[in-house]
Amino acid sequence: MNAKLLMWLLLPIAGLVVVGMLAFWVLSHLLGVLAYVLVGAVVVGGGVYLYGRARRALAPGTRTRLRLDAARETYEQQQRDR
């Protein structure tokens, strides 16, 4: 077999294998980074959501805020009476 023919047949196949391996490596790393970014976004979004819920629950005029204020006033009054 001629060396030139062998070169024209094997080099493109070897090139495709190398490019395929490189593409697989890059995609797997990009998807790994994407997974970490998604998990981070979910954690930050959950924290923001919980913070907003807690802030709204303790807003002026809510039942929880009124209970806390009444408890604080009772405690302060008991401390003054001592």
HUMOLIN-V816153 format. One record per residue. N is the residue number from 1. OMEGA is omega as a letter, one per 40 degrees, with the letter a starting at -180 (* if undefined). BURIAL is # if it has 9 or more other C-alpha atoms within 8 Angstrom, else .. Layout:
N,OMEGA,BURIAL
N,OMEGA,BURIAL
//
This chain:
1,a,.
2,a,.
3,i,.
4,i,.
5,i,.
6,i,#
7,a,.
8,i,.
9,a,.
10,a,.
11,i,.
12,i,.
13,i,.
14,i,.
15,i,.
16,i,.
17,a,.
18,i,.
19,i,.
20,i,.
21,i,.
22,i,.
23,i,.
24,a,.
25,a,.
26,a,.
27,i,.
28,i,.
29,i,.
30,i,.
31,i,.
32,i,.
33,i,.
34,i,.
35,i,.
36,i,.
37,i,.
38,i,.
39,i,.
40,i,.
41,i,.
42,i,.
43,i,.
44,i,.
45,i,.
46,i,.
47,i,.
48,i,.
49,a,.
50,i,.
51,i,.
52,i,.
53,a,.
54,a,.
55,i,.
56,a,.
57,a,#
58,a,#
59,i,.
60,i,.
61,i,.
62,a,#
63,a,.
64,a,.
65,i,#
66,i,#
67,i,.
68,i,.
69,i,.
70,i,.
71,i,.
72,i,.
73,i,.
74,i,.
75,i,.
76,i,.
77,i,.
78,i,.
79,i,.
80,a,.
81,a,.
82,*,.
//
